[in-house]
């Protein structure tokens, strides 16, 4: 499947926790480009043509989230096996989604503050409690101590 549409979904072994951290960073950059295109760029004109007066920022944000979730969950989920999870090339989809939503929240804080209440009310918890999420963030950032996911994703260290 190398080079195919599904190459970002493959969770083959032979990776590392650092590789997974790089994939999370890449996902974050993709969020910034993708949501900008939907909200501000040429994709907004397509949405306006399709939905007319019903086009709102909330609708576009919802459609963006649905698209991301659909992409991540096209394939069966990776089995959480403690002995191999840190050797995957990509974080499992659920973990990727956790971080993608944090990047999306950061974009909204910077560019569309009016969407924060909608985003927080419908999609986000306050902190990640996923142990693997915390290990990925810790090791990919080269830190020996864990920091909260909010402080990590809201800092400028990601990009």
C-alpha atoms as one frame of an Amber mdcrd trajectory, in Angstrom:
protein
   0.000   0.000   0.000   2.973   2.334  -0.036   2.104   5.583  -1.752  -1.626
   4.878  -1.788  -4.461   6.863  -0.284  -4.316   4.571   2.727  -0.596   4.999
   3.404  -1.331   7.356   6.301  -3.647   4.794   7.856  -1.249   1.882   7.835
  -0.040   1.034  11.293   2.807  -1.257  10.394   5.477  -2.230  12.824   9.028
  -1.041  12.425   8.346   2.467  13.652   8.969   4.138  16.959   7.319   6.462
  19.403   9.345   9.263  17.789   7.911   8.338  14.375   4.438   8.511  15.863
   5.239  11.955  17.273   6.313  13.123  13.810   3.044  11.840  12.368   1.137
  13.827  14.990   3.070  16.956  14.024   2.312  16.280  10.365  -1.376  15.842
  11.189  -1.313  19.206  12.956   0.093  20.980   9.924  -2.548  19.276   7.778
  -5.250  20.577  10.119  -4.013  24.136   9.684  -3.963  23.901   5.889  -7.207
  21.938   5.656  -9.392  23.996   7.965  -8.041  27.238   6.490  -9.055  26.047
   3.023 -12.549  25.206   4.238 -13.131  28.333   6.307 -11.252  31.014   4.376
  -9.923  29.555   1.147 -11.508  28.421  -2.079 -13.419  25.530  -0.475 -15.698
  28.038   1.256 -16.998  29.221  -2.126 -17.849  25.620  -3.023 -19.706  25.225
   0.277 -21.571  28.502  -0.289 -22.646  27.284  -3.709 -23.762  23.938  -2.267
 -25.479  25.079   0.943 -26.363  28.671   0.139 -27.516  30.755   3.100 -27.252
  27.713   5.376 -23.435  27.891   5.172 -22.107  28.800   8.604 -18.748  28.402
  10.283 -20.306  25.767  12.545 -21.518  23.765   9.542 -18.120  23.926   7.865
 -16.341  22.921  11.068 -18.704  19.989  11.492 -18.163  18.850   7.916 -14.404
  19.136   8.335 -14.506  16.990  11.488 -16.723  14.417   9.775 -14.233  14.242
   6.891 -11.248  13.745   9.194 -13.010  11.097  11.271 -14.124   9.278   8.129
 -10.561   9.244   6.795  -9.109   7.944  10.065 -11.667   5.207  10.539 -11.901
   3.813   7.003  -9.971   0.769   8.106 -10.397  -1.509  11.113  -8.710  -0.134
  14.229  -5.258  -1.266  15.277  -5.319  -3.680  18.188  -3.854  -2.121  21.302
  -1.061  -4.536  22.150   1.203  -3.181  24.890   4.145  -5.138  23.510   3.999
  -3.573  20.025   2.183  -0.248  20.338   5.412   1.738  20.618   6.779   0.128
  17.424   3.949   1.290  15.148   4.747   3.661  12.301   1.617   5.752  12.998
  -0.337   6.262  16.212  -3.627   4.350  16.291  -6.491   6.324  14.740  -8.166
   7.151  18.040  -4.949   8.702  19.330  -4.412  10.626  16.092  -7.943  11.982
  16.378  -7.261  13.118  19.946  -4.315  15.210  18.787  -6.034  16.423  15.612
  -8.864  17.825  17.708  -6.337  19.666  19.876  -4.744  21.194  16.775  -8.190
  22.161  15.529  -8.933  23.844  18.842  -5.685  25.770  18.595  -6.566  26.944
  15.075  -9.960  28.126  16.306  -8.327  30.011  19.193  -6.052  31.791  16.743
  -8.414  32.324  13.811 -12.081  31.738  14.695 -12.660  32.334  18.388 -16.398
  32.347  17.714 -16.172  28.563  17.135 -14.591  27.678  20.479 -17.856  27.344
  22.384 -19.263  25.113  19.626 -16.093  23.026  19.438 -15.741  22.629  23.198
 -19.406  21.819  23.742 -19.556  19.170  21.062 -16.176  17.508  20.776 -13.470
  18.126  23.348 -12.654  16.975  26.838 -10.416  19.095  29.034  -7.406  16.792
  29.232  -6.224  13.582  27.663  -6.006  10.648  30.016  -4.826   8.193  27.376
  -1.510   6.755  28.641  -0.180   6.182  25.120  -1.043   9.788  24.155   1.009
  10.984  27.085   3.966   8.720  26.171   3.889   9.889  22.551   3.882  13.543
  23.572   6.615  13.003  26.146   9.011  11.040  23.961   8.410  12.920  20.752
   9.250  16.165  22.511  12.385  14.672  24.120  11.163  15.315  27.628  11.501
  13.093  30.683   8.485  14.532  32.435   4.889  14.554  31.253   3.109  17.816
  30.631  -0.553  18.302  30.119  -1.760  17.816  26.575  -3.303  21.290  26.649
  -0.006  22.968  27.515   1.808  20.972  24.828  -0.636  21.614  22.031  -1.140
  25.248  22.952   2.580  25.987  22.965   4.569  26.985  19.902   6.712  23.847
  20.221   4.589  21.847  17.808   5.456  23.697  14.607
